[in-house]
Amino acid sequence: MKPSAVVVLGLSLAVLAGPALSAAKSRPKARGVAPPTAADWRIPDPDNVMVIDTNKGRVIVELTPEVAPGHVTRMRELTRAGVYDGRTFFRVIDRFMAQTGDPKDNGEGNSDKPNLKAEFTFRRGADSAFTPAAAPAGLQVGLLGSLPVFSQHWSWHEVTADGKVSAWGTYCPGVVGMARDDDNNSANSQFFLMRQPYPSLDKRYTAFGRVISGLEAIRAIKTGEPVAAPQDRMEKVRMLSDIPEKERPKVRVINTQGAWFAGEIWRTRSAKGADFSVCDLKVPVDIR
């Protein structure tokens, strides 16, 4: 994907935002599902959470360093340098993605930092927090934290030199990826947020995080390729850890390795049958 040409994403997620809104309220009572308990939630590392205040509303992204450490480091650096403040969404395609992060706001610019080496795949070890949900054709698909991931089946680790298997983020709605040009190692500052799923981007663009709140704001941004006179923008971008305590939103996410989410996987697969996709899995979030 060229810096001026970004790709689309898709991942269906359950985002529960608002002071009085909790994940328990989002569960259909008709199904008789017990609400999550305190032990079913996790508190994400605030140094891995981006808070993006746009003119369409607040978007919260959880970064996943395990899958793309270089890209996550770059996002933190540029966020803290203020590079993303005021950046427009200059290329937005319905049923695909919204692209931003260009200091020139036209798809032709980059930061003053060197380009990044591609991190299309990563090595998953025994200590990974990956939760498998299905095993299609010798693979495993599931979640690593909030990020949907495909992986070689774990059984392959017995014959690999490092005792690990290859894995990669998959482009469900809300997944965040890095834009680049024809050179695989040309990503720099521009990134895109998936409005809908687009699995053909898998292993071609580095996925490094996921929108856990505010997907509706991303889907409300004016479309265009490029956007004519773009007005929609990221007004302020901060790492959660850098927001003063009195202003800092309290964020918790369902633990995808816990018992409640294991039941959610079973319920979703039972309902979807052969049509099941990892993008069908909903990860409740509580923000206060």
N, C-alpha and C positions, 0 to 999 in steps of 0.2 A: 504494500500500500504506500503510495507516495505521500509526502507530507501534505500535499494539497489534495490528496485523494484518500480518504479514510474508509475503513471497513465497518460492517454492521455487527451488532451483537444481540443476543437474545437469551434471557433467563428469567423465568417467572419466579418472583420472590414475594414473600409476605412481609411487608414493611409496616410496622405499627409505630406511628409517631404521634407525639402530643402528650401533654402532661398527664392526662388521665387515661391514656389508652394503653392497654396491655395486650400481650399476645394471647392470653387466655380468652379475651373477648372475641378474637378473630376465629376461634375454632368453632365449627358448626355444632351446636349442642345436640342436634338430631343424631349425630354420629355417636353420641355417648362417650366422647373422648375426654378423659380427665385432663384438666389444665396442667401446664408445666408447674413443677414446684421450684422453689428457690435453687435447689441443687441441679436443676436442668438448664440453668442459664450460665453463661460465662461473661466475664468482663473483658473486652478486647484491649490489647495493649494500646494506650492512647498515642504512642509514638507511631502506630501503624494505622491511624484513623485520620483521614482528611475530611475537614469540614468545609464544604464549598457553598458559599452563600451566593446564589444567583438572583437575577431579577425575577425569576420564575419560582423561587423558593429555595429552601436549604436542601442540599444533597450531601449525604454522608457516605464515604467510601472506606471500606476496610481493605488495606493493603496486605498482601501475602508474601512476605520476604522469602519464604522457602522456595517459591516457584521462580522468582526473578529478583534476586537480591540487588543486582546492579540497578535495575529499573526502579525498585522501591527506594533505594538510596537517592537516586536522581530526583524522584518526586519530592522527597523530603527537602533536599537541597534547594530546588527551585521554589517550592512553597515558602520556605523560610526566607528566601531572598526576595520575595514579593513579585517574582516573575509572572505568576499566574493572576495576580490582582488586575481586574479590568479587562481581561482577555475575552474576546468575543467568540461565540460559536459560529464560525465562518463557513462551515460545510456540514449540513444536517440533512440526512436522507430518511424519509419516513420508512418505517418498518426495517430500519437498519441501525444508524448510529448518529451521534452528534460529536463533531470534532472541534477541538479548541487547543489552547496552549501555545499558540504562535505569537511571539512578540510583535510581529508585523500584522497580525490579524488577517492574513490573506492566504495562508498556506505555503508561503515562500520563505518563512523565517525560522530561525532556531535560536536557542540560547547561546551564550558565549562559551559553553562547556563543550568538550569533545563528544563526538557521537558515541553511542552505546553499542556494545557487542550484543548481538541477538541472544535472547534467552527463551527461545521457542519451546524448549523442553527442559525438564529438570530430572534429577535422579532421586527417586523415592526410596527411602530406607525403612528399616523396621521401626524406627522411632518416629516416623511421620504420623501426623494426626489425621491421616486420610481415613475416611469412612466409606467403604464400598457400599453401593446400592444395587448394583447389577453386574453381571459378568458376560457381556456379549462377545461372542467369537474370540475367545482367548484373551480378552481385555477385562479390565475392571473400570467401572465408572462410579463416581460418588462425589463426595465433598471433602475439601481440605479447608477446615474452618467454614467460611461462607462461600468459598470459591468452588464452582463445579469443575471437576477434573477427570480426564481420561488417563488410564495407566495400563501398561503391560500387566498381565496377571501376576500376582505376587509370586506364584510358583516359579517364575523365570529367574528369581533372584538366586536360585541354587546353582545356576550355570553362568552367572555374570561375574566378571572379574572383581567388581567392587561389592558384590552381594546386594546390589540395588536394582531397581527397574526404572525404565524410562516412563515419564508422565508429563502431562501438559494441561494447561487450563483450556476449557472449552467455552466458546462464545455464546453463552445464554444471555437473556436480557439482563442488563445491569452490569455485565462484566466490563472491565476497563482494560483497554489495550493501548499499546504505543504505536503511533503512526511512523511510517518510514517511506523512503523512496525505493527505487529498484534494488538498491544494495541492502542486503539483509542486515548489515551492521551500520545503518544510517539513522536509527532512531535517536532523537535528541530531546526535544521538549514537548512536541505536539502529541496529544493523546485523544482517545475517543471513548465514548461511553455508549454501550449498546442500548438501543431502544427496543430491539427485538432479537431473536436468536439468529445466528449466522455461522453455523459450524464450519463452513468452507474456509474460515479464517484460521482455524486451528492449525498450530505448528507453522504458521506463516507470519503471524504477528505476535509479539510478546504480550501475553495476558498477565496482569500482575495484581489485580484486585477486583472488587465488586461493589456496586452501589447497594448499601444495606438500608438506606432510607432516601426517599426523594426521587424515585424513578419516574413518578408522575411529572415532576418538574422537567426532567430531561425530555420526556415525551411531549411537553408543551412548547418546546423551543421552536421558533420559526424555521421551516425547512427551506432548503435551496442548495444548489450545487454549482457555484457557490451561493450562499445566502445574499440576496440583494440588500445592500445597506444594512448589514447585521446590527441589530440592537440588543439582542439577548447576549448576556455576558456573565462571566464569573466576577462578581463584584469584590469578593474577598475570599481568599483561600488560606486556611490555617491547619496546622496539625492540631489534633485534639489536645495533645500534651502542652501546647503553647498557649492555649486559651486560658485566661485568668479563671481561677477556681469559681468565682461567683457567677461567671458567664458560661462556664463549661457545661454542655449538655451531658446528662448521665446516660450512658449507652450500655445496654447489655444485649447479648445475642444468644439464641438457643445453642446449646452445646451439641454439635452434630455427632459427637461421639457418645452421647448419653442415651439412657434408656427411653426417654420420651421421644427423641428423634428416631430411634430404631423403630418405634411403633409408627411414626409418621411415614417412614420409608415403606413399611409393610402396608399401611393404609393406602398410600398413593399408588404403589405397584398393584395392589388388589383392584383399585378403581380403574386404573389405566390399562391393565392387562398387557397385551402385546404392543400397545401404543406407548408404553412408558418411556419417558425421556428424563434424564437428570434435570433438565430445565423445568420439569413439573414439580420438583421438590421445593417446598416453601420453607424458608428459614425465618421464623418469627424474630422480630427485633422490638425491643422496648426502649423508647427514648423519652426522657423526662427533663 
